[in-house]
Amino acid sequence: MSAARNDSKRITTHTLQEMKSKGEKITMLTAYDFSMAGILDEAGVDVLLVGDSASNVMAGHETTLPITLDQMIYHGSSVVRAIKRSLVIVDLPFGSYQGNSSEALRSAIRIMKETGAHAVKMEGGAEIKDSIVRILSAGVPVMGHLGLTPQSIYKFGTYTVRAKEEEEAQKLIEDARLLEQCGCFAIVLEKIPSSLAKQVSENLSIPVIGIGAGPFVDGQVLVTHDLLGITNQFKPRFLRKYADLHGIITEAVHHYVEDVKRKDFPSPSEAY
């Protein structure tokens, strides 16, 4: 068993800062339900993100936009009840913080009070500065998110790599610096050139977590359903599949159906 699994000490935002200082990589995965969250926590994952990607992998929507604040709270509370060690962060969903800072604060407070989570995550830079500052002023830890921001997918019009051009790269650097100055405890960089992610990580004192941002950041995050091969249509370059649960589950259910149809299940030993 790994050292991470044996260490029952709670992960906090301060822990992540210490890990960056020591050069220890941070592990982060998505979680949306009690059962999976318990497995990930026991396996030693440092951070569990209750991502608005639940809109895609749990509800079948094309984008992350439809998921509501109430639904995020449901998923968040389910995850929190399962964990003993991991830091739990909940995404603020689209429409819950972009309007004004007062609405953003109300959304963040609801998440913290009703889920028991440890922090929230928000997409964007200078354009949501007021909301970030307002939430931080209430003592709620905030993780930033730059690069490909899925809540803005209709503005981008594509899921292609972001910040390849100098102008957008410079804005990302400025936004990252702004998020740190505002008081964000960490930043996610999604689908940007690895050289740019390296530059940002080296120039910030707070941890930088990458997804499709190369190896030169302080940690990595993936969608658990992608990593485990539960979803089998999503195949970006940055995804490494560690299992084929889609195949394993399909085969197991197929055997169950066969056994029931041929009256082999339940057997006498499986009956009361």
C-alpha positions in Angstrom: 0.0 0.0 0.0 1.3 3.4 -0.9 2.3 6.1 1.6 -0.6 8.2 0.3 -3.1 5.5 1.2 -1.6 5.0 4.7 -1.7 8.7 5.4 -5.1 9.5 6.9 -4.3 13.2 7.5 -6.8 15.5 5.9 -5.8 17.3 2.8 -6.3 21.1 3.1 -5.5 24.1 0.9 -2.4 24.6 3.0 -1.4 21.0 2.3 -1.5 21.7 -1.5 0.7 24.7 -1.0 3.2 22.6 0.9 3.1 20.0 -1.8 4.0 22.6 -4.4 6.8 23.9 -2.3 8.2 20.4 -1.9 7.8 19.5 -5.6 5.3 16.8 -4.7 2.7 16.3 -7.5 -0.9 16.8 -6.6 -3.5 14.3 -7.8 -7.1 15.4 -8.5 -10.1 13.5 -10.0 -13.8 14.2 -10.4 -16.4 12.6 -8.2 -20.2 12.9 -8.3 -21.5 10.2 -5.9 -21.0 8.5 -2.6 -19.7 5.1 -3.7 -17.1 6.3 -6.2 -15.9 9.1 -3.9 -15.2 6.6 -1.2 -13.1 4.5 -3.5 -11.1 7.5 -4.8 -10.6 8.8 -1.3 -9.4 5.4 -0.1 -7.1 5.1 -3.1 -5.2 8.2 -2.0 -6.5 10.9 -4.4 -5.6 14.3 -2.9 -8.4 16.4 -4.3 -11.9 15.4 -5.4 -13.6 17.8 -7.8 -17.4 17.7 -7.9 -17.3 19.0 -11.4 -20.0 20.5 -13.5 -18.9 17.7 -15.9 -21.6 15.8 -14.1 -23.8 17.5 -16.6 -22.1 15.4 -19.3 -21.2 12.1 -17.7 -24.0 11.7 -15.2 -26.9 13.4 -17.0 -26.0 13.0 -20.6 -26.0 16.7 -21.7 -23.9 17.8 -24.5 -22.3 20.7 -22.5 -21.8 21.6 -18.8 -24.3 24.5 -19.1 -27.6 22.8 -18.1 -26.6 21.6 -14.6 -28.1 23.7 -11.8 -26.9 24.9 -8.5 -29.3 22.5 -6.7 -27.9 19.6 -8.7 -24.3 20.5 -7.9 -25.3 20.7 -4.2 -26.8 17.2 -4.4 -23.7 15.7 -6.0 -21.4 17.7 -3.6 -23.2 16.5 -0.5 -23.1 12.9 -1.7 -19.3 13.1 -2.2 -18.5 14.8 1.1 -20.3 12.1 3.0 -17.9 9.5 1.7 -14.5 11.1 2.2 -12.1 10.8 5.1 -8.9 12.4 3.6 -9.4 14.2 0.3 -10.0 17.9 -0.2 -13.4 18.4 -1.9 -14.0 21.2 -4.3 -17.4 22.0 -6.0 -17.8 23.8 -9.3 -20.0 26.8 -9.3 -22.2 26.1 -12.3 -22.9 28.3 -15.2 -25.2 31.2 -14.3 -24.6 31.0 -10.6 -21.8 33.6 -10.4 -21.4 35.5 -13.7 -24.3 37.9 -13.1 -23.1 39.9 -10.1 -20.9 39.4 -7.0 -23.9 39.2 -4.6 -25.4 36.3 -6.5 -22.0 34.7 -6.7 -21.6 34.9 -2.9 -25.0 33.5 -2.3 -24.2 30.5 -4.6 -20.9 29.9 -2.9 -22.4 30.1 0.6 -25.1 27.6 -0.4 -22.5 25.1 -1.6 -20.4 25.4 1.5 -23.3 25.2 3.9 -25.4 22.5 2.2 -22.6 20.2 1.0 -19.9 20.5 3.6 -17.3 20.9 0.8 -14.0 22.7 1.4 -13.8 25.1 -1.6 -15.5 26.2 -4.8 -14.1 26.4 -8.3 -14.9 29.2 -10.9 -14.1 29.6 -14.6 -12.6 32.9 -15.8 -10.2 35.7 -15.0 -10.6 39.4 -14.9 -14.2 39.3 -16.1 -15.2 37.6 -12.8 -12.8 39.3 -10.5 -15.5 41.0 -8.4 -17.3 37.7 -7.8 -14.0 36.0 -6.8 -13.1 38.8 -4.4 -16.6 38.8 -2.8 -16.6 35.1 -2.2 -13.0 35.2 -0.8 -14.0 38.0 1.5 -16.6 35.7 3.1 -13.8 33.1 3.9 -14.7 30.7 1.1 -11.6 29.2 -0.6 -11.6 29.6 -4.4 -9.8 27.6 -7.1 -9.6 29.3 -10.5 -9.9 27.8 -13.9 -8.3 29.2 -17.1 -7.6 28.1 -20.7 -10.4 26.0 -22.1 -13.3 26.9 -19.9 -16.2 24.6 -20.8 -18.9 27.0 -19.5 -17.8 29.4 -22.4 -17.9 26.7 -25.1 -20.4 28.6 -27.2 -18.2 31.6 -27.2 -15.2 29.5 -28.3 -17.2 27.4 -30.7 -14.7 24.5 -30.4 -12.9 22.4 -27.8 -9.5 23.0 -29.5 -6.4 23.9 -27.6 -6.5 27.5 -26.2 -3.9 30.2 -25.9 -1.8 29.2 -28.8 -1.7 32.7 -30.1 0.4 35.4 -28.3 -2.5 37.7 -27.4 -4.6 35.0 -25.8 -1.5 33.5 -24.1 -0.6 36.9 -22.6 -4.2 37.3 -21.3 -4.0 33.9 -19.7 -0.7 34.8 -17.9 -2.2 38.1 -16.7 -5.4 36.4 -15.5 -3.4 33.7 -13.7 -1.4 36.4 -11.9 -4.7 38.2 -11.1 -6.3 35.1 -9.6 -3.2 34.6 -7.4 -3.3 38.3 -6.3 -7.0 38.0 -5.5 -6.3 35.1 -3.1 -7.2 32.0 -5.1 -5.5 29.0 -3.5 -4.9 27.1 -6.8 -5.7 27.3 -10.5 -6.7 24.7 -13.1 -5.3 25.1 -16.6 -7.2 23.2 -19.2 -6.0 22.3 -22.7 -3.2 24.9 -23.3 0.3 24.4 -24.7 2.6 22.8 -22.1 5.2 25.5 -22.5 2.7 28.1 -21.5 1.5 26.0 -18.5 5.1 25.6 -17.4 5.6 29.3 -17.5 2.5 30.0 -15.5 3.3 27.3 -12.9 6.9 28.5 -12.4 5.8 32.1 -12.0 3.0 31.6 -9.5 3.4 30.6 -5.8 0.1 28.8 -5.7 -0.4 25.3 -7.1 -1.3 24.9 -10.8 -3.3 21.8 -11.8 -3.3 20.8 -15.4 -5.7 18.9 -17.7 -4.3 18.6 -21.2 -1.6 21.2 -20.1 1.4 18.9 -20.1 3.7 17.6 -17.4 5.3 20.9 -16.1 2.6 21.8 -13.7 2.1 21.0 -10.0 -0.6 18.3 -10.5 -3.0 16.7 -12.8 -6.8 16.3 -13.0 -8.9 13.9 -15.1 -12.6 13.0 -15.3 -12.8 9.7 -13.4 -15.3 8.2 -15.9 -12.7 8.8 -18.7 -9.8 7.5 -16.7 -11.6 4.3 -15.9 -12.9 3.7 -19.4 -16.6 4.0 -18.3 -17.1 6.5 -21.1 -15.6 5.2 -24.3 -16.3 7.9 -26.9 -14.1 10.7 -25.5 -10.5 10.1 -26.7 -8.5 13.3 -26.4 -4.7 13.2 -26.6 -4.3 14.1 -22.9 -6.4 11.2 -21.6 -4.7 8.0 -20.4 -7.2 5.2 -19.7 -6.2 3.1 -16.8 -9.1 0.5 -17.2 -11.8 -0.6 -19.5 -14.8 -0.6 -17.1 -17.2 -0.2 -20.0 -16.2 -3.6 -21.3 -16.0 -5.2 -17.9 -19.4 -4.0 -16.8 -21.0 -4.8 -20.2 -19.7 -8.4 -19.9 -20.8 -8.8 -16.3 -24.3 -7.6 -17.0 -24.5 -9.8 -20.1 -23.6 -12.8 -17.9 -26.3 -11.8 -15.4 -28.9 -11.5 -18.2 -28.0 -15.0 -19.5 -28.1 -16.6 -16.0 -31.6 -15.2 -15.3 -32.9 -16.1 -18.7 -31.8 -19.7 -18.4 -33.0 -19.9 -14.8 -29.5 -20.4 -13.4 -29.8 -17.4 -11.1 -30.7 -17.5 -8.3 -29.5 -21.0 -7.4 -30.8 -23.0 -4.4 -27.8 -21.8 -2.4 -28.7 -18.2 -3.2 -32.3 -18.5 -2.0 -33.8 -18.3 1.5 
